[in-house]
Amino acid sequence: MSEPNDTPRKAPDEAAPPPPRLFASEREDGRFVSSTGFIHAHLKHLKPKLAFDPEMEPGDFPAWREAVQAKLLELMCFPEFDQPQPQPQHLWSKQRDGYRLEKWEAYPEPYSVVPYLVLVPDDVSAQSPAPGVMCFPGSFSSKESMTGELELNGEPCSHRHAARNRMAWEYARKGMVSVAVENPATNELADPIRQDSYEFSVHAVWAGRSYESISVFQKHQILQWLKGQPYVDAARIAVSGHSLGAKPALILGVLDPTVQALVWNDTTINWHRRAVATNLARIGTFQYVPGLLSWFDYSDLQASLAPRPLLITEGGRTAVLDKIRQAYELLGASDRFGLVYYPKYATPEKRPFDDQELPEGLGMQEYFRYANIDEPNHHFKGGIAVPWLADVLEWGA
């Protein structure tokens, strides 16, 4: 019989890996002298104040959703200005096969410029408007890579899944207007003095913001611009995010009820349970939003989208996904919740850890198995997302 992690038992002469180290108090009162042990225990027993309760009555859902939206807006720390900022400006247009490629730049707040690309299909006009899709890339991929263009240095995108991550291009080929916006401190938004996102992230926190809040604010301003374009059907706006871009897509969807559908191209997990299971394994500073986990997890935000259409393309912990499903069932909108697992974990028998509690002390690869994550195949699932979005937006182009 194989080990619980599906790896064969090692021969007796092979050195066994050390057992996982667990945080444990040696005191009778269960408290920790260790500061890290304390915060781990705090997260382990954390009960977010606005977590979705599947037992709530349907009539209580709207008030809960409004409370989530209000608290999330507060946590995003959107800036306020005495004077309105300039409107986005058009820089250039180039004809491509079947669509027009445009470059624009936005001025979301003082001192800030955010370039973005827009793909407008040839048959779209003010007389024949199309749905609009905001597209956000994973990791540190560029807006150019999402549109199938060469990088700014004139070279092809070197990402291992470059051909699959042309998110904006795929939506445009389906006849939708797509907008490609990259993440802060990356690509055209990077700076040679401090190329890493670490400095940007920690100094944003010092200034009362966060990487995520600035990312969302920039994208929120461009979203408002998109809704005002005459060739876009403002009643059919969607957001689509892959990996690092999935969170700002979700937050935009929660904050703006006019967003009609969301594509979450990532795995869905409970982030504070992941931190506990992996002994507080470090994640990028761009992931942290001060105070967020004391109120809700990202799966709670996904649940708050109900009954608007939501697609999750890379599965996750089934218990977490079932909680989101329950939100849609509560409102009689089960058909608006789309869920696809990685092929590696497509059926229950391929997910042997679904019914097991998450243990503590897991390495990241072990955690991936418990969370049904197939990391080598983490990329935009255009073959799933594009037809799904066209269907829920009732777009037959």
N, C-alpha and C positions, 0 to 999 in steps of 0.2 A: 504493500500500500504506500502511495506517495505521501510526502509531507503535505501539510495544509496549504503551502504555497505552490503546490503542484511541481516542485522540483524533486528529483530522485534523492533518496537517502545517499549520503556520501559513504564511501568505503571506510572501514574502521581505521585505516592508516592515514586518512585525510584529516586534517585539523578542522574541527567543528568551529563555526563562527561563534563569536562571543554572544551570550544571551543579551537581549535588549536591556538597557538600563532604564529603570523606572523611577520616577520621582516618588519618594516615600518619606513621610515624617516619622522620626523615631521618638517623638514626644507623645505623652499620653493625651494631650489636648488636640492632637492632629495638626497643630500649626507648624509652619516652616520657618526655620532660621534662614534658610536659603531663599533669597529674593526670587530666583527663577522658579524654585519649587512652589513658592507662594502664588506667582502669577499663573503658573500652569494649573494649580488647583482652582484658582479663581475662574479661569476660562472653562475648566472642566465642569464646574457647577453653575456656570453662567446661564441665566434664563432671560433672554432678551425681552425687553418690556413690550415690544410690539410684534412679537413672533406670531405667525398665523396659527390660529386655533381651529383645527378641522371640526371641532364640536360647536363652533359658533352658529347662531341662527342666520339663515340667509339675509334676514332684515338687518342684521348687525354688520354685514360685510361692507356696505358703503361707508359707514362711519369709520370702521377700522382702516379701510383703504385711504380715506382722507387724512387720517392721523399719520399713516405711513408716509404719504406724500408730503405732508407739512414738515415732519421731522427730517425727512431726507433732504428737502430743500434747505432746511436750517443747517444740516451737516455739510452741504455743498458750499456754504459760505460764499454765495454769489456776491460779487462786488456791486456797489451802487455808485452812481456818478452824478455830479451836479449838472453836467452837460451831456447830451446824447453823443454817442460815438458815430464816426462817419459810416455811411453805408458801404457794403462791399463793392469793389471795383473790378470790372472786366479787364483782363490783361491781353489775352489773345484767343483766337479760335483756329483750329486746324481740322480739315475734313478727313475723316477716317472711313473705312468700309462700313457703311450702314449707319453712321452716327457722326455727330460733330463733337470734337473734343475742345473744351474751353478751359482756360485757366483764369481763376479769380483769386482775389485776396480779401480777407475780412479783417476788420479792426475791432475786435471784441471789447478791448479795454485800453486805457492809456498805455503807451509804449509797446503794444502788442500788434503784430501782423501775423495772420494765419493764411497761407496760400492753400487753395484746394482746387481739385479738378472736377469738371462736370461733363458728363456724357449725355448728349441729347440725340435720341434716335431720329433718323431723317424724316420719318412721317409724323413727327410730333410737332405741334404748333399751338398757338393760342386758340385756333379754331378746332384743334384736335388734341387736347391735353392728355397727358399720360400720368400714371402714378409716379411718385418720387421716392427714391430709396437712398437714405444716408448710409454710407459704407465706411466701416472702421476696421483697420487691419490688425492682425495679431503681432505680438512681440514688437519688433522695431522695424517692421516692413513699411515700405513707402506708399504714398498715394499713387506713384507711378506704377508700382508693381500691381496694385489693384486694378489698374486700367490697361495692363499689358504693354505699357510704354517702357522705353529704356530708362534706366536710372539717370539722375541728374549728371552723373559723370560720363554718360554715353554708353555705359555697359549694360548688358542684360541683367535682370535680377538674378542673384546667385542663390536665393533661397531654395532649399531642397524640394519644396512643393510650389515653385514659382508658377508653373502652368496651371495648378489647381487653385491658386489663391488670387486669381484675377476677378475678384468679387464684383467690382463695379462694372467691369467689362461684360460679365455674364448677365447681370441684370439688364444692361443696355441692349444686349443681343436679344433679350426677350421683349424689347420695346419699352422699357421703363427708363425714366430719367434717373441717372445715378450720380451721386456726389461722393467723391473719395476724399477723406480727411485723415491725415496721419496723426499719430499720437505726439504729445509734447516732448520736446528734447530729443527728437529723432529726425533723421533725414534733413529736409530743408529747415526744420525747426530746431536743429541741433546747433551747437556753437563749438568752434575749435578750441576755445579756451577751456571749456568744461564739457567734453563730449559725452560723458556718462550721465545717466539720468539721476544718479544718487544725489549730487549736489543740488540739482533743481528740486528734487523731491523734499529733501530735508530743509532747505531754506524756504520752500513754499510753506511747510508746516510752521516754521518759525514766524512766518508772516501771517499766520492764521488761515492758511489755505491748505491744500494737499495736491499731489499730482492729479488724483482722480477729479477733484473739484475743478481744477483749472481745465483739464481735458474736457469735462462735461460742459463747462461754461462756454468754451470756444465752440464746441459742436452745437450747443443749444442756439447760439447766435446765428450760425450758418443754417440750422434747421428753420429758424424763423424766416430767413431770406428765401429758402427753398419754397416755403409755403406761399410766398408772394409772387413767384414767377408765373407769368401768364400761361406758359406751356405745361405747367404742372397742375394736376388735379389735386387740390389741397384737401379734398375729402378722402384721398387714397395715398397717405404718406406712411412709409414704413422705415424702420431702422434695422440695420443688419451689422452685427459685430462678430469678429473672429478673435478668440483668445483674449489678449489684452484689450482688444476693442469691444469685447462682449459686454463688459461692465458699463462703460459709458453709454452703450446702446440701450442697455436695460434701464439705467438711471434716467435717460432721456424719455424712455417710454413711460416710466412711472410719473415723472414730473409733468409731462405734456400729454393730457388725455386726447389730444387730436391725433396723436400717433396711432394708426389703426392696426398695426401688426409689428411683431418683433421676431427677428431671427437671432437666436442665441447659438452661435456656432462654437460650442465649447461643451465641456462636461459640466454637469451640475452637482455640486457637493455642498456640504455644510462647512463653511470655512473655519469656524471656531472649533468644530470637531476635528477637522484636519490638523489644526495647530496642536490640539491635545494628543492626537494619535501619533504625531511625528515628533513629540517632545519639543514643540515650538521651533521646528525647522524654519530656517530663515527663508523669507520670500523677498522679492524685490521691493525696495522702498516705495516704488510707484504703486504698490498694491494697498498700502495702508491708508485708511480714512479714519482720523481720530474720532473715537466715540461710536463708530457705526455698529460694532458688534454688541454693544450694550442695548441696542434698540431692536435690531433685526439682522438676519443674515441675507445673503443675496437670494437664496431660495424663497425667503419670505417676500422679497421684492418681486420675484417672478410670480408668486401666488397672487400678489396684489394687482397684477395686470388683468386678471380675470374680470369680465368675460372676453377681453380683446384677444385675438389670435396670437399664440405664442408657439414657436417651434424650437425645440432643443435637438440638435443634430448629432451630439456625441454622448448621449446617455449620461451615466453617472451612478451614484448610489441609489438603488431602487427605492429604498425607504424615503429618501429625500424627494425623489421624483413623484412618488405616490402622494406625498403631502401637497405638492403643487397640483397634481391631478384632482385631489379632493376639493381644492378651491374652485376649480372649473365645474366639478360635479355639483358643488353647493349651489352654483348659479345656473345650473342646467345648461352648461356650455362645454360639455365634454368633447364635442366635435371640434372645438377651437383650440384644443391643446394637442400639439403635434410632438411626438417623441420618437427618436430613432437612436439606437445604440450603435457603437462601433460594431462592425461585422464580427470582430473577435468575441464580443460579448452579446451577440444579437438575441440569443435565446436563454431562458432561465437556466438550463443545464450548463451553459457556458459561464454562468455567474455564480460560482460556488460559495462566494463570501457574502451574498446578498442577505442571507438570514443570520449572519453572525455580527455580533457587536464589534465595533472597531476597537482592536486592542491598542495599547499604548506602547511606545518605544519602537514604532515601525520606521524602517528606512523608507526613502521615497519610492523606490521601485516596489517594495512590499505594499505601500499605501496605494499605489496605482492599481494593483490587483484587487484590493478591497473596494476601490472606487470605480472599477470597471473602465479604467483609462488605458487606451492603447496609444501611448505617446508617440511612437514613430509614425502613426497615421493621423496625427493631429493637423488638419488643414481644412480649408473652406470646403464644405460639402455642397457644391453648386448643383449637382444632379438631384439633390434633395430639396435644397432651399429655394431655388429659382422656381420650379413648378409649384411648390407649396405656396409661395408668396403670390404668384400669379393667380392661383386659385382663390385664396382668401380675399384678395383685392378685386376679384372678378375681372381679371384682365386677360383677354384672350388674344392679344396681339402676337 
